[in-house]
Amino acid sequence: MVQSDDSGPGQELFPGSRRICRFARRDRLDRADLSKMRESAWVKLLLFALAASGSGCQRSAPELTFAEVYVDPSLVKKLAGSPPDLETDIDSHADYIAGRRFLSVALKRPEIARLAAGTSASTDSLAWLAGRFHVEATPPNHLRIVYAGQPSSEGASLVNGIASAYIDEMRDMTARLRAERIGEIEEALHDVASRLREKRMAIKRLADLLDAPTADSAQIDPTKLSQAKTRTTEFDTLKKAVAQGEEIEARLAAELAELQHEPRQPGVGLIRMAELH
């Protein structure tokens, strides 16, 4: 350990401190100047240590093989016709990729089927595929499909195949659900139009009956008077039903027009493919 006239932690760690002290005594530097020199030496030593530590961390960081996709869950649901059971959070999409239903679809892709063919006959293909990757949800609305193994061309092909399968599945699903919803709306509009037509005809018949001339109210049969009141009540009820039906018809027509427009954005897409080694 290096000692000097001015003891302190700077002399213990910085080997040039004795020389600095002799230099200070020879040139009669005051204590403040010497303190500044020590601080400067400390800063240089600390920066050197941090730089060495940081470069070591970079060298030891593991290299990941991953593909990355983008998904807007809310837009995907809207494009699919807003089915109530379709989730709108990013984690649900990550869980979907790791689920058995999607894995069964992914195994049918040639690049993944080829890798699965190299496993033993007793191996559960779904379990094998599930153990070869994991999914990370990263902001904003990104899904990172990471290979669980050393970087390799096989690993890159696998995660790239999964990413492509997911994108294709989302687009096929939204197109299918969208078509189903369009069919439901068109059927509902036909039903509403038919009911409105019937109610409008009934309103016209009642209006004709209510407008028919009657005798003096003092000579009206009580039965006929009761029938007139009943017809008036029915007339008002039918008018309200028609108004409600027209609101439903307008809402369905607006939704149908929106769904029939070709979407400008798919709601899902590829951000990054894994590099083949």
QUICOR-V597670 format. One record per backbone hydrogen bond with DSSP energy under -0.5 kcal/mol. CO is the residue of the C=O (numbers start at 0). NH is the residue of the N-H. Records with the same first field share a line. If there is no record, write none. Layout:
BEGIN
CO->NH + NH
END
This chain:
BEGIN
4->6
7->10 + 11
8->12
9->13
12->14
13->16
15->19
16->20
17->21
18->22
19->23
20->24
21->25
22->26
23->27 + 28
29->33
30->34
31->35
32->36
33->37
34->38
35->39
36->40
37->41
38->42
39->43
40->44
41->45
42->46
43->47
44->48
45->49
46->50
47->51
48->52
49->53
50->54
51->55
52->56
53->57
54->58
55->59
56->60
63->65
64->146
66->144
67->270 + 271
68->142
69->268
70->72
71->75
72->76
73->77
74->78
75->79
76->81
77->80
82->85
84->86
88->91 + 92
89->93
90->94
91->95
92->96
93->97
94->98
95->98
98->102
99->103
100->104
101->105
102->106
104->107
105->108
108->111 + 112
109->113
110->114
111->115
112->116
114->117
115->118
119->122
122->124
123->127
124->128
125->129
126->130
128->131
129->132
131->147
133->145
135->137 + 143
137->141
140->70
141->137
142->68 + 144
143->135 + 145
144->66
145->133
146->148
151->155
152->156
153->157
154->158
155->159
156->160
157->161
158->162
159->163
160->164
161->165
162->166
163->167
164->168
165->169
166->170
167->171
168->172
169->173
170->174
171->175
172->176
173->177
174->178
175->179
176->180
177->181
178->182
179->183
180->184
181->185
182->186
183->187
184->188
185->189
186->190
187->191
188->192
189->193
190->194
191->195
192->196
193->197
194->198
195->199
196->200
197->201
198->202
199->203
200->204
201->205
202->206
203->207
204->208
205->209
206->210
207->211
208->211
215->218
216->219
220->224
221->225
222->226
223->227
224->228
225->229
226->230
227->231
228->232
229->233
230->234
231->235
232->236
233->237
234->238
235->239
236->240
237->241
238->242
239->243
240->244
241->245
242->246
243->247
244->248
245->249
246->250
247->251
248->252
249->253
250->254
251->255
252->256
253->257
254->258
255->259
256->260
257->260
266->71
268->69
271->67
END
